[in-house]
Amino acid sequence: MHIPYAHSVPVAASILGIKTSKTYELIAEGKIRAKKIGSRTVVLDESLREYLASQPDAHVTYTKP
């Protein structure tokens, strides 16, 4: 399976399951690394993986109906 080295901001947002505007916010805060290629902003796949790894584990409680 081929995983791209970098993603457009909308694709990165989709990967994270968040809005594009929130992705730009994370980039501005330095929490996700991005590069400029001409006028395009691309998000490094490695940076997405690092960001996800830095997030706390989810603790879900499920009550069977």
Protein Blocks (a to p, Z undefined) as FASTA:
>chain_A
ZZdfbdcfklmmmmnopafklmmmmmmnopaccddehjbccddfklmmmmmmmpccdddd
dddZZ
